[in-house]
Amino acid sequence: MLLTVDFFYNLTKFTLRRSNIIKYILFEKAKVFVNALNLKNKYAWEKYCEGTLNLIPVKPSNIPDSPGRCYKNKGWTNWADWLGIQEKTEKNKRKRYL
């Protein structure tokens, strides 16, 4: 079996998470940061976490790749809320009716 750099990178991330060395910021602060990225869906979030999206800042290490797991019972509701999609959709609906 050929071990790649990605394998060791992911193993390190997993180990750090399991040992609680990585301390994540509070849910509300993380959500404000993520909303400002204007990502459209969970797929875009995954690409952002991989570092394959250009023209936006690199994801800070204190914001989790899996927010649903990290922020469970700490404010997490769903992907639309995390990405700010619902809020933007509601604003667009109001604009159309004004």
Secondary structure, 3 states (H helix, E strand, C coil): CCCCHHHHHHHHHHHHHHCCCCCCCCHHHHHHHHHHCCCCCHHHHHHHHHCCCCCCCCCCCCCCCCHHHHCCCCCCCCHHHHHCHHHHHHHHHHHHHC
